[in-house]
Amino acid sequence: MADMAEAFDALASTELWESVAAIFAGFMAPTVLKNLTSGVAPDMVKDNPEVYGLAVAAGGQLSPMYSYEISIGGGLYTVDKAAERFDIKSTVQGVGA
C-alpha cells in the first residue's frame, strides 16, 4: 500500500502539474505558430504541419524554464500530425469500435 500512497502523493504534487502544463503549452504552441505565420510561410511548410512542431521542439530549448517539457510538447505535436498524415491515428481510434 505504500506504493499506492506514493503514487497519489506524486499526483497531488504541484511540480507534476506544472510540468504537464508546460508540455501542453508546447503541444499547443505549433498551432499558434502556424496561425501567426500562415500568410508568410512557404507552401512547403503550410503543407507539412509537422514542421511547426519541430520548430517548437527546437525553439523550446531556448526557454529559460521548462525547456525540456516544451520540447516534448512540440515533439508530441509532430508525432500526432505524422500519425494523422499516415492514417495511423484513425486506425488506432477505430480499434475496439
N, C-alpha and C positions, 0 to 999 in steps of 0.2 A: 504494500500500500504506500510505502514511502515514495516509490517511483511515480505513482499517480499524483501524490501531493506535489512533487517537484514539477510535474507536467502542468498542473494548474497554476503553480506559482509562476512558471515561465509564461503562461498565457496571460496572467494578470500583470506582467511586467510592462511598464511604460516604454522601456527600451525596445522591446519587441515590436510594439505598435508604432513607434517612431520609425523603425526600420521598414515595417510594412508600408507605412505612409510614403516613405521615400521611394520604395520600389514602385508603388502605384503612381507616384508623380513621374518617375522615369518611364513608366509604361504609357502614361497619357501625354508626355511631352512630345513624342513624334507626331501626334495628331495636331498639336498646337503648331509645331514647326511646319508641318505640311500646309496648314491653313495660312500661316504667315507668309510662306514662300510660294504660294500657288500661282501668283502672277508672274514671277520671275524665274522659277525653276525650269530647266530644260525638260523637254518631253520625256527623255530617257529617265529622269528622276521621277517625274509625275507618274510614269507607268510602272515604277518599281517602288512601292511604298516601303519595302524593306530598307531602302537607303536611309529613310528618316530615322528608323530605329538604330541603324548602325551609327548615324551621326550623333544621336543622343548617347549611345553606349560609349562612343569615343569621347565626346564632349563632357560626359558625366565625370570623367577623370579629372577635369579641371575644377570641379566643385570643391569648395573648402570643407564641406561637411557632406557625409553620406555619398561620397563619390562611388563607392562600390555598389551601393544599393541603387543609385540612379542608373549606373551602367547595367546592372541586372535588369532593371525595368526596360531600358532601351533594347537589350538583347531579347527579352521576353516578347516585346512588340515585334521584333524582327522575325523571331521564330513563329509567332502567331500569324503574321502576314504570309510567311512562306508556307505554312500549313494550309492557309486558305487558298493560295495560288495552286498548290499541288493536290487540292481536294482531300487532304489528309484530315482536316478539321471536320468537314461534313461527314466523312466516313466514320470518324470516332463518335460524332454526335449521333449517328444512326445506330450505333451498337446498342443492342438491347431494346430497341424500339419495336 
